[in-house]
Amino acid sequence: MTPLPNPELRSQVIAIYKQLLYLGRNYPQGYNYFRSRLHRAFMAKAGLTDDTAIKEGIAKADFVRKEIEAL
């Protein structure tokens, strides 16, 4: 049995995912393109259980969020 992820980190991941989805509404290539790419990116990291790796993923997602806001 795999250990359950830290509930605080889980909520941070969900929050950044929702923020990115919201920002994707105005993505130049369209919302559906953005949503499918975002979903694939998050699902690729869905199996992470190490808190450090999850925090690195959150930091990367936050960087992407800032880049999208700059568009």
PyMOL Python script that loads the backbone (N, CA, C, O; Angstrom):
from pymol import cmd

cmd.read_pdbstr("""\
ATOM      1  N   MET A   1       0.849  -1.190   0.000  1.00  0.00           N
ATOM      2  CA  MET A   1       0.000   0.000   0.000  1.00  0.00           C
ATOM      3  C   MET A   1       0.886   1.243   0.000  1.00  0.00           C
ATOM      4  O   MET A   1       1.824   1.343   0.791  1.00  0.00           O
ATOM      5  N   THR A   2       0.587   2.183  -0.887  1.00  0.00           N
ATOM      6  CA  THR A   2       1.379   3.399  -0.969  1.00  0.00           C
ATOM      7  C   THR A   2       0.934   4.379   0.104  1.00  0.00           C
ATOM      8  O   THR A   2      -0.245   4.414   0.455  1.00  0.00           O
ATOM      9  N   PRO A   3       1.859   5.175   0.629  1.00  0.00           N
ATOM     10  CA  PRO A   3       1.482   6.155   1.656  1.00  0.00           C
ATOM     11  C   PRO A   3       0.628   7.263   1.048  1.00  0.00           C
ATOM     12  O   PRO A   3       0.811   7.644  -0.108  1.00  0.00           O
ATOM     13  N   LEU A   4      -0.292   7.764   1.832  1.00  0.00           N
ATOM     14  CA  LEU A   4      -1.147   8.843   1.364  1.00  0.00           C
ATOM     15  C   LEU A   4      -0.350  10.140   1.313  1.00  0.00           C
ATOM     16  O   LEU A   4       0.475  10.389   2.192  1.00  0.00           O
ATOM     17  N   PRO A   5      -0.583  10.974   0.298  1.00  0.00           N
ATOM     18  CA  PRO A   5       0.149  12.236   0.202  1.00  0.00           C
ATOM     19  C   PRO A   5      -0.257  13.191   1.326  1.00  0.00           C
ATOM     20  O   PRO A   5      -1.341  13.087   1.899  1.00  0.00           O
ATOM     21  N   ASN A   6       0.621  14.092   1.611  1.00  0.00           N
ATOM     22  CA  ASN A   6       0.383  15.116   2.617  1.00  0.00           C
ATOM     23  C   ASN A   6      -0.874  15.917   2.225  1.00  0.00           C
ATOM     24  O   ASN A   6      -0.929  16.466   1.125  1.00  0.00           O
ATOM     25  N   PRO A   7      -1.881  15.990   3.109  1.00  0.00           N
ATOM     26  CA  PRO A   7      -3.130  16.694   2.757  1.00  0.00           C
ATOM     27  C   PRO A   7      -2.915  18.165   2.413  1.00  0.00           C
ATOM     28  O   PRO A   7      -3.630  18.719   1.579  1.00  0.00           O
ATOM     29  N   GLU A   8      -1.939  18.794   3.048  1.00  0.00           N
ATOM     30  CA  GLU A   8      -1.659  20.199   2.747  1.00  0.00           C
ATOM     31  C   GLU A   8      -1.112  20.347   1.329  1.00  0.00           C
ATOM     32  O   GLU A   8      -1.512  21.250   0.595  1.00  0.00           O
ATOM     33  N   LEU A   9      -0.199  19.458   0.950  1.00  0.00           N
ATOM     34  CA  LEU A   9       0.352  19.502  -0.400  1.00  0.00           C
ATOM     35  C   LEU A   9      -0.719  19.173  -1.428  1.00  0.00           C
ATOM     36  O   LEU A   9      -0.757  19.769  -2.505  1.00  0.00           O
ATOM     37  N   ARG A  10      -1.582  18.232  -1.100  1.00  0.00           N
ATOM     38  CA  ARG A  10      -2.670  17.865  -2.002  1.00  0.00           C
ATOM     39  C   ARG A  10      -3.556  19.072  -2.292  1.00  0.00           C
ATOM     40  O   ARG A  10      -3.928  19.313  -3.440  1.00  0.00           O
ATOM     41  N   SER A  11      -3.888  19.822  -1.260  1.00  0.00           N
ATOM     42  CA  SER A  11      -4.739  21.000  -1.462  1.00  0.00           C
ATOM     43  C   SER A  11      -4.006  22.065  -2.279  1.00  0.00           C
ATOM     44  O   SER A  11      -4.632  22.779  -3.062  1.00  0.00           O
ATOM     45  N   GLN A  12      -2.681  22.181  -2.103  1.00  0.00           N
ATOM     46  CA  GLN A  12      -1.909  23.138  -2.896  1.00  0.00           C
ATOM     47  C   GLN A  12      -1.895  22.735  -4.371  1.00  0.00           C
ATOM     48  O   GLN A  12      -2.002  23.585  -5.255  1.00  0.00           O
ATOM     49  N   VAL A  13      -1.763  21.441  -4.625  1.00  0.00           N
ATOM     50  CA  VAL A  13      -1.764  20.954  -6.011  1.00  0.00           C
ATOM     51  C   VAL A  13      -3.118  21.232  -6.663  1.00  0.00           C
ATOM     52  O   VAL A  13      -3.177  21.694  -7.802  1.00  0.00           O
ATOM     53  N   ILE A  14      -4.186  20.956  -5.953  1.00  0.00           N
ATOM     54  CA  ILE A  14      -5.527  21.193  -6.496  1.00  0.00           C
ATOM     55  C   ILE A  14      -5.738  22.677  -6.750  1.00  0.00           C
ATOM     56  O   ILE A  14      -6.315  23.057  -7.768  1.00  0.00           O
ATOM     57  N   ALA A  15      -5.271  23.522  -5.826  1.00  0.00           N
ATOM     58  CA  ALA A  15      -5.439  24.973  -5.978  1.00  0.00           C
ATOM     59  C   ALA A  15      -4.684  25.493  -7.200  1.00  0.00           C
ATOM     60  O   ALA A  15      -5.231  26.285  -7.968  1.00  0.00           O
ATOM     61  N   ILE A  16      -3.441  25.061  -7.393  1.00  0.00           N
ATOM     62  CA  ILE A  16      -2.672  25.547  -8.542  1.00  0.00           C
ATOM     63  C   ILE A  16      -3.270  25.019  -9.846  1.00  0.00           C
ATOM     64  O   ILE A  16      -3.250  25.714 -10.861  1.00  0.00           O
ATOM     65  N   TYR A  17      -3.797  23.805  -9.824  1.00  0.00           N
ATOM     66  CA  TYR A  17      -4.457  23.244 -11.004  1.00  0.00           C
ATOM     67  C   TYR A  17      -5.665  24.097 -11.380  1.00  0.00           C
ATOM     68  O   TYR A  17      -5.866  24.417 -12.552  1.00  0.00           O
ATOM     69  N   LYS A  18      -6.464  24.463 -10.384  1.00  0.00           N
ATOM     70  CA  LYS A  18      -7.647  25.292 -10.649  1.00  0.00           C
ATOM     71  C   LYS A  18      -7.252  26.676 -11.150  1.00  0.00           C
ATOM     72  O   LYS A  18      -7.896  27.226 -12.043  1.00  0.00           O
ATOM     73  N   GLN A  19      -6.184  27.242 -10.570  1.00  0.00           N
ATOM     74  CA  GLN A  19      -5.720  28.553 -11.026  1.00  0.00           C
ATOM     75  C   GLN A  19      -5.274  28.499 -12.475  1.00  0.00           C
ATOM     76  O   GLN A  19      -5.586  29.387 -13.268  1.00  0.00           O
ATOM     77  N   LEU A  20      -4.540  27.451 -12.809  1.00  0.00           N
ATOM     78  CA  LEU A  20      -4.070  27.309 -14.187  1.00  0.00           C
ATOM     79  C   LEU A  20      -5.239  27.100 -15.149  1.00  0.00           C
ATOM     80  O   LEU A  20      -5.244  27.654 -16.248  1.00  0.00           O
ATOM     81  N   LEU A  21      -6.223  26.310 -14.742  1.00  0.00           N
ATOM     82  CA  LEU A  21      -7.402  26.123 -15.592  1.00  0.00           C
ATOM     83  C   LEU A  21      -8.105  27.453 -15.842  1.00  0.00           C
ATOM     84  O   LEU A  21      -8.534  27.738 -16.960  1.00  0.00           O
ATOM     85  N   TYR A  22      -8.216  28.254 -14.801  1.00  0.00           N
ATOM     86  CA  TYR A  22      -8.866  29.563 -14.924  1.00  0.00           C
ATOM     87  C   TYR A  22      -8.093  30.453 -15.892  1.00  0.00           C
ATOM     88  O   TYR A  22      -8.687  31.115 -16.743  1.00  0.00           O
ATOM     89  N   LEU A  23      -6.776  30.467 -15.762  1.00  0.00           N
ATOM     90  CA  LEU A  23      -5.961  31.289 -16.656  1.00  0.00           C
ATOM     91  C   LEU A  23      -5.978  30.771 -18.090  1.00  0.00           C
ATOM     92  O   LEU A  23      -5.773  31.536 -19.032  1.00  0.00           O
ATOM     93  N   GLY A  24      -6.220  29.484 -18.254  1.00  0.00           N
ATOM     94  CA  GLY A  24      -6.231  28.885 -19.583  1.00  0.00           C
ATOM     95  C   GLY A  24      -7.394  29.327 -20.450  1.00  0.00           C
ATOM     96  O   GLY A  24      -7.396  29.080 -21.656  1.00  0.00           O
ATOM     97  N   ARG A  25      -8.375  29.972 -19.859  1.00  0.00           N
ATOM     98  CA  ARG A  25      -9.523  30.444 -20.650  1.00  0.00           C
ATOM     99  C   ARG A  25      -9.089  31.384 -21.756  1.00  0.00           C
ATOM    100  O   ARG A  25      -9.706  31.416 -22.821  1.00  0.00           O
ATOM    101  N   ASN A  26      -8.033  32.151 -21.516  1.00  0.00           N
ATOM    102  CA  ASN A  26      -7.581  33.147 -22.489  1.00  0.00           C
ATOM    103  C   ASN A  26      -6.320  32.706 -23.225  1.00  0.00           C
ATOM    104  O   ASN A  26      -5.634  33.532 -23.827  1.00  0.00           O
ATOM    105  N   TYR A  27      -6.015  31.431 -23.182  1.00  0.00           N
ATOM    106  CA  TYR A  27      -4.794  30.935 -23.828  1.00  0.00           C
ATOM    107  C   TYR A  27      -4.919  31.101 -25.340  1.00  0.00           C
ATOM    108  O   TYR A  27      -5.968  30.800 -25.909  1.00  0.00           O
ATOM    109  N   PRO A  28      -3.856  31.581 -25.998  1.00  0.00           N
ATOM    110  CA  PRO A  28      -3.942  31.869 -27.446  1.00  0.00           C
ATOM    111  C   PRO A  28      -4.371  30.681 -28.312  1.00  0.00           C
ATOM    112  O   PRO A  28      -5.057  30.880 -29.315  1.00  0.00           O
ATOM    113  N   GLN A  29      -3.986  29.457 -27.954  1.00  0.00           N
ATOM    114  CA  GLN A  29      -4.326  28.306 -28.790  1.00  0.00           C
ATOM    115  C   GLN A  29      -5.658  27.673 -28.396  1.00  0.00           C
ATOM    116  O   GLN A  29      -6.034  26.634 -28.937  1.00  0.00           O
ATOM    117  N   GLY A  30      -6.355  28.278 -27.480  1.00  0.00           N
ATOM    118  CA  GLY A  30      -7.681  27.794 -27.113  1.00  0.00           C
ATOM    119  C   GLY A  30      -7.696  27.044 -25.791  1.00  0.00           C
ATOM    120  O   GLY A  30      -6.709  26.428 -25.388  1.00  0.00           O
ATOM    121  N   TYR A  31      -8.838  27.114 -25.132  1.00  0.00           N
ATOM    122  CA  TYR A  31      -9.003  26.506 -23.811  1.00  0.00           C
ATOM    123  C   TYR A  31      -8.891  24.989 -23.861  1.00  0.00           C
ATOM    124  O   TYR A  31      -8.247  24.392 -22.998  1.00  0.00           O
ATOM    125  N   ASN A  32      -9.505  24.354 -24.857  1.00  0.00           N
ATOM    126  CA  ASN A  32      -9.465  22.888 -24.929  1.00  0.00           C
ATOM    127  C   ASN A  32      -8.035  22.373 -25.111  1.00  0.00           C
ATOM    128  O   ASN A  32      -7.656  21.367 -24.510  1.00  0.00           O
ATOM    129  N   TYR A  33      -7.252  23.051 -25.927  1.00  0.00           N
ATOM    130  CA  TYR A  33      -5.850  22.683 -26.096  1.00  0.00           C
ATOM    131  C   TYR A  33      -5.108  22.803 -24.770  1.00  0.00           C
ATOM    132  O   TYR A  33      -4.367  21.903 -24.375  1.00  0.00           O
ATOM    133  N   PHE A  34      -5.316  23.927 -24.090  1.00  0.00           N
ATOM    134  CA  PHE A  34      -4.639  24.180 -22.816  1.00  0.00           C
ATOM    135  C   PHE A  34      -5.054  23.164 -21.763  1.00  0.00           C
ATOM    136  O   PHE A  34      -4.208  22.633 -21.045  1.00  0.00           O
ATOM    137  N   ARG A  35      -6.350  22.890 -21.666  1.00  0.00           N
ATOM    138  CA  ARG A  35      -6.866  21.983 -20.641  1.00  0.00           C
ATOM    139  C   ARG A  35      -6.318  20.575 -20.821  1.00  0.00           C
ATOM    140  O   ARG A  35      -5.932  19.931 -19.845  1.00  0.00           O
ATOM    141  N   SER A  36      -6.282  20.096 -22.049  1.00  0.00           N
ATOM    142  CA  SER A  36      -5.776  18.738 -22.278  1.00  0.00           C
ATOM    143  C   SER A  36      -4.283  18.649 -21.955  1.00  0.00           C
ATOM    144  O   SER A  36      -3.839  17.653 -21.385  1.00  0.00           O
ATOM    145  N   ARG A  37      -3.514  19.660 -22.308  1.00  0.00           N
ATOM    146  CA  ARG A  37      -2.077  19.669 -21.999  1.00  0.00           C
ATOM    147  C   ARG A  37      -1.844  19.766 -20.491  1.00  0.00           C
ATOM    148  O   ARG A  37      -0.963  19.101 -19.946  1.00  0.00           O
ATOM    149  N   LEU A  38      -2.629  20.588 -19.835  1.00  0.00           N
ATOM    150  CA  LEU A  38      -2.507  20.741 -18.383  1.00  0.00           C
ATOM    151  C   LEU A  38      -2.831  19.425 -17.682  1.00  0.00           C
ATOM    152  O   LEU A  38      -2.115  19.006 -16.773  1.00  0.00           O
ATOM    153  N   HIS A  39      -3.895  18.788 -18.102  1.00  0.00           N
ATOM    154  CA  HIS A  39      -4.300  17.516 -17.498  1.00  0.00           C
ATOM    155  C   HIS A  39      -3.194  16.467 -17.678  1.00  0.00           C
ATOM    156  O   HIS A  39      -2.858  15.745 -16.739  1.00  0.00           O
ATOM    157  N   ARG A  40      -2.634  16.388 -18.884  1.00  0.00           N
ATOM    158  CA  ARG A  40      -1.555  15.429 -19.140  1.00  0.00           C
ATOM    159  C   ARG A  40      -0.338  15.703 -18.263  1.00  0.00           C
ATOM    160  O   ARG A  40       0.281  14.776 -17.741  1.00  0.00           O
ATOM    161  N   ALA A  41      -0.001  16.974 -18.106  1.00  0.00           N
ATOM    162  CA  ALA A  41       1.163  17.342 -17.292  1.00  0.00           C
ATOM    163  C   ALA A  41       0.957  16.954 -15.828  1.00  0.00           C
ATOM    164  O   ALA A  41       1.876  16.448 -15.183  1.00  0.00           O
ATOM    165  N   PHE A  42      -0.237  17.188 -15.308  1.00  0.00           N
ATOM    166  CA  PHE A  42      -0.506  16.855 -13.915  1.00  0.00           C
ATOM    167  C   PHE A  42      -0.618  15.339 -13.722  1.00  0.00           C
ATOM    168  O   PHE A  42      -0.172  14.819 -12.700  1.00  0.00           O
ATOM    169  N   MET A  43      -1.195  14.639 -14.668  1.00  0.00           N
ATOM    170  CA  MET A  43      -1.331  13.192 -14.542  1.00  0.00           C
ATOM    171  C   MET A  43       0.025  12.492 -14.633  1.00  0.00           C
ATOM    172  O   MET A  43       0.205  11.414 -14.066  1.00  0.00           O
ATOM    173  N   ALA A  44       0.964  13.091 -15.333  1.00  0.00           N
ATOM    174  CA  ALA A  44       2.296  12.509 -15.423  1.00  0.00           C
ATOM    175  C   ALA A  44       2.984  12.486 -14.061  1.00  0.00           C
ATOM    176  O   ALA A  44       3.846  11.644 -13.808  1.00  0.00           O
ATOM    177  N   LYS A  45       2.605  13.403 -13.198  1.00  0.00           N
ATOM    178  CA  LYS A  45       3.198  13.489 -11.857  1.00  0.00           C
ATOM    179  C   LYS A  45       2.260  12.962 -10.774  1.00  0.00           C
ATOM    180  O   LYS A  45       2.552  13.119  -9.588  1.00  0.00           O
ATOM    181  N   ALA A  46       1.162  12.353 -11.143  1.00  0.00           N
ATOM    182  CA  ALA A  46       0.150  11.913 -10.168  1.00  0.00           C
ATOM    183  C   ALA A  46       0.665  10.848  -9.212  1.00  0.00           C
ATOM    184  O   ALA A  46       0.148  10.724  -8.101  1.00  0.00           O
ATOM    185  N   GLY A  47       1.652  10.091  -9.606  1.00  0.00           N
ATOM    186  CA  GLY A  47       2.146   9.010  -8.769  1.00  0.00           C
ATOM    187  C   GLY A  47       3.181   9.433  -7.739  1.00  0.00           C
ATOM    188  O   GLY A  47       3.664   8.598  -6.973  1.00  0.00           O
ATOM    189  N   LEU A  48       3.530  10.710  -7.706  1.00  0.00           N
ATOM    190  CA  LEU A  48       4.544  11.173  -6.757  1.00  0.00           C
ATOM    191  C   LEU A  48       4.055  11.029  -5.323  1.00  0.00           C
ATOM    192  O   LEU A  48       2.915  11.370  -5.007  1.00  0.00           O
ATOM    193  N   THR A  49       4.931  10.519  -4.457  1.00  0.00           N
ATOM    194  CA  THR A  49       4.587  10.412  -3.035  1.00  0.00           C
ATOM    195  C   THR A  49       5.607  11.138  -2.162  1.00  0.00           C
ATOM    196  O   THR A  49       5.343  11.392  -0.987  1.00  0.00           O
ATOM    197  N   ASP A  50       6.752  11.469  -2.717  1.00  0.00           N
ATOM    198  CA  ASP A  50       7.792  12.173  -1.969  1.00  0.00           C
ATOM    199  C   ASP A  50       7.430  13.653  -1.845  1.00  0.00           C
ATOM    200  O   ASP A  50       7.199  14.327  -2.848  1.00  0.00           O
ATOM    201  N   ASP A  51       7.381  14.151  -0.613  1.00  0.00           N
ATOM    202  CA  ASP A  51       6.981  15.540  -0.387  1.00  0.00           C
ATOM    203  C   ASP A  51       7.884  16.535  -1.128  1.00  0.00           C
ATOM    204  O   ASP A  51       7.403  17.540  -1.652  1.00  0.00           O
ATOM    205  N   THR A  52       9.167  16.261  -1.171  1.00  0.00           N
ATOM    206  CA  THR A  52      10.106  17.163  -1.854  1.00  0.00           C
ATOM    207  C   THR A  52       9.795  17.238  -3.348  1.00  0.00           C
ATOM    208  O   THR A  52       9.795  18.323  -3.928  1.00  0.00           O
ATOM    209  N   ALA A  53       9.537  16.111  -3.959  1.00  0.00           N
ATOM    210  CA  ALA A  53       9.219  16.085  -5.391  1.00  0.00           C
ATOM    211  C   ALA A  53       7.893  16.801  -5.662  1.00  0.00           C
ATOM    212  O   ALA A  53       7.753  17.493  -6.670  1.00  0.00           O
ATOM    213  N   ILE A  54       6.935  16.635  -4.773  1.00  0.00           N
ATOM    214  CA  ILE A  54       5.642  17.306  -4.942  1.00  0.00           C
ATOM    215  C   ILE A  54       5.821  18.815  -4.822  1.00  0.00           C
ATOM    216  O   ILE A  54       5.227  19.572  -5.589  1.00  0.00           O
ATOM    217  N   LYS A  55       6.633  19.256  -3.866  1.00  0.00           N
ATOM    218  CA  LYS A  55       6.890  20.693  -3.698  1.00  0.00           C
ATOM    219  C   LYS A  55       7.588  21.268  -4.926  1.00  0.00           C
ATOM    220  O   LYS A  55       7.301  22.394  -5.331  1.00  0.00           O
ATOM    221  N   GLU A  56       8.504  20.501  -5.520  1.00  0.00           N
ATOM    222  CA  GLU A  56       9.173  20.947  -6.745  1.00  0.00           C
ATOM    223  C   GLU A  56       8.169  21.091  -7.887  1.00  0.00           C
ATOM    224  O   GLU A  56       8.242  22.034  -8.674  1.00  0.00           O
ATOM    225  N   GLY A  57       7.231  20.146  -7.969  1.00  0.00           N
ATOM    226  CA  GLY A  57       6.188  20.226  -8.990  1.00  0.00           C
ATOM    227  C   GLY A  57       5.289  21.434  -8.791  1.00  0.00           C
ATOM    228  O   GLY A  57       4.895  22.088  -9.757  1.00  0.00           O
ATOM    229  N   ILE A  58       4.965  21.730  -7.543  1.00  0.00           N
ATOM    230  CA  ILE A  58       4.141  22.906  -7.240  1.00  0.00           C
ATOM    231  C   ILE A  58       4.889  24.178  -7.634  1.00  0.00           C
ATOM    232  O   ILE A  58       4.300  25.098  -8.201  1.00  0.00           O
ATOM    233  N   ALA A  59       6.182  24.228  -7.333  1.00  0.00           N
ATOM    234  CA  ALA A  59       6.993  25.399  -7.693  1.00  0.00           C
ATOM    235  C   ALA A  59       7.036  25.584  -9.212  1.00  0.00           C
ATOM    236  O   ALA A  59       6.946  26.707  -9.708  1.00  0.00           O
ATOM    237  N   LYS A  60       7.172  24.490  -9.938  1.00  0.00           N
ATOM    238  CA  LYS A  60       7.201  24.560 -11.406  1.00  0.00           C
ATOM    239  C   LYS A  60       5.850  25.043 -11.941  1.00  0.00           C
ATOM    240  O   LYS A  60       5.796  25.869 -12.853  1.00  0.00           O
ATOM    241  N   ALA A  61       4.772  24.527 -11.373  1.00  0.00           N
ATOM    242  CA  ALA A  61       3.430  24.945 -11.797  1.00  0.00           C
ATOM    243  C   ALA A  61       3.204  26.419 -11.486  1.00  0.00           C
ATOM    244  O   ALA A  61       2.556  27.125 -12.258  1.00  0.00           O
ATOM    245  N   ASP A  62       3.734  26.884 -10.358  1.00  0.00           N
ATOM    246  CA  ASP A  62       3.596  28.296 -10.001  1.00  0.00           C
ATOM    247  C   ASP A  62       4.368  29.176 -10.980  1.00  0.00           C
ATOM    248  O   ASP A  62       3.911  30.261 -11.338  1.00  0.00           O
ATOM    249  N   PHE A  63       5.537  28.708 -11.409  1.00  0.00           N
ATOM    250  CA  PHE A  63       6.307  29.435 -12.418  1.00  0.00           C
ATOM    251  C   PHE A  63       5.519  29.535 -13.724  1.00  0.00           C
ATOM    252  O   PHE A  63       5.469  30.594 -14.348  1.00  0.00           O
ATOM    253  N   VAL A  64       4.908  28.424 -14.127  1.00  0.00           N
ATOM    254  CA  VAL A  64       4.103  28.412 -15.348  1.00  0.00           C
ATOM    255  C   VAL A  64       2.921  29.377 -15.203  1.00  0.00           C
ATOM    256  O   VAL A  64       2.576  30.090 -16.145  1.00  0.00           O
ATOM    257  N   ARG A  65       2.310  29.393 -14.025  1.00  0.00           N
ATOM    258  CA  ARG A  65       1.188  30.307 -13.774  1.00  0.00           C
ATOM    259  C   ARG A  65       1.629  31.758 -13.974  1.00  0.00           C
ATOM    260  O   ARG A  65       0.916  32.544 -14.597  1.00  0.00           O
ATOM    261  N   LYS A  66       2.789  32.108 -13.452  1.00  0.00           N
ATOM    262  CA  LYS A  66       3.292  33.476 -13.590  1.00  0.00           C
ATOM    263  C   LYS A  66       3.588  33.809 -15.048  1.00  0.00           C
ATOM    264  O   LYS A  66       3.354  34.934 -15.490  1.00  0.00           O
ATOM    265  N   GLU A  67       4.104  32.829 -15.797  1.00  0.00           N
ATOM    266  CA  GLU A  67       4.380  33.044 -17.216  1.00  0.00           C
ATOM    267  C   GLU A  67       3.084  33.272 -18.002  1.00  0.00           C
ATOM    268  O   GLU A  67       3.031  34.120 -18.894  1.00  0.00           O
ATOM    269  N   ILE A  68       2.056  32.517 -17.666  1.00  0.00           N
ATOM    270  CA  ILE A  68       0.781  32.669 -18.358  1.00  0.00           C
ATOM    271  C   ILE A  68       0.167  34.026 -18.042  1.00  0.00           C
ATOM    272  O   ILE A  68      -0.398  34.682 -18.918  1.00  0.00           O
ATOM    273  N   GLU A  69       0.284  34.443 -16.783  1.00  0.00           N
ATOM    274  CA  GLU A  69      -0.246  35.753 -16.406  1.00  0.00           C
ATOM    275  C   GLU A  69       0.461  36.872 -17.163  1.00  0.00           C
ATOM    276  O   GLU A  69      -0.133  37.916 -17.431  1.00  0.00           O
ATOM    277  N   ALA A  70       1.731  36.653 -17.507  1.00  0.00           N
ATOM    278  CA  ALA A  70       2.507  37.665 -18.216  1.00  0.00           C
ATOM    279  C   ALA A  70       2.099  37.766 -19.691  1.00  0.00           C
ATOM    280  O   ALA A  70       2.411  38.764 -20.340  1.00  0.00           O
ATOM    281  N   LEU A  71       1.416  36.764 -20.229  1.00  0.00           N
ATOM    282  CA  LEU A  71       1.003  36.805 -21.649  1.00  0.00           C
ATOM    283  C   LEU A  71       0.046  37.927 -21.928  1.00  0.00           C
ATOM    284  O   LEU A  71      -0.392  38.096 -23.066  1.00  0.00           O
TER     285      LEU A  71
END
""", "prot")
cmd.dss("prot")
cmd.show_as("cartoon", "prot")
cmd.util.cbc("prot")
cmd.orient("prot")
